[in-house]
């Protein structure tokens, strides 16, 4: 996930917020939404492997939450 800064009609100053997200040809999800307190939520699918969401530390099948500056809130 990369954040760009809008300037007029162009995006610039790319900042990688999170890298190495799990992907596959199916069930990627990938929805991005801002919550009521300004947090950014990234929805990831299980990439077709239903065992991944059950594994500690796996990102597949999760909802990731980030602060507006790209940090991970407590």
Residue pairs with C-beta under 8 A, 6 or more apart in sequence:
1 16
1 17
1 18
1 21
1 32
1 42
2 14
2 15
2 16
2 17
3 14
3 15
3 17
3 70
4 11
4 12
4 13
4 14
4 15
5 11
5 12
5 13
15 70
17 66
17 70
18 42
18 64
18 66
21 44
21 59
22 44
22 47
22 52
22 58
22 59
22 60
23 47
24 45
24 47
24 48
24 49
25 48
26 45
26 47
26 48
27 45
27 46
27 47
27 48
28 44
28 45
28 47
29 43
29 44
29 45
30 42
30 43
30 44
30 45
31 42
31 43
32 40
32 41
32 42
32 43
33 40
33 41
33 43
34 40
34 41
35 41
35 65
38 67
38 68
39 65
39 66
39 67
39 68
39 73
40 65
40 66
40 67
40 68
41 63
41 64
41 65
41 66
42 63
42 64
42 65
42 66
43 63
44 59
44 60
44 61
44 62
44 63
44 64
45 60
45 61
46 52
46 53
46 60
46 61
47 60
47 61
49 60
50 61
52 58
52 60
52 61
53 60
53 61
53 62
65 72
65 73
66 72
66 73
67 73
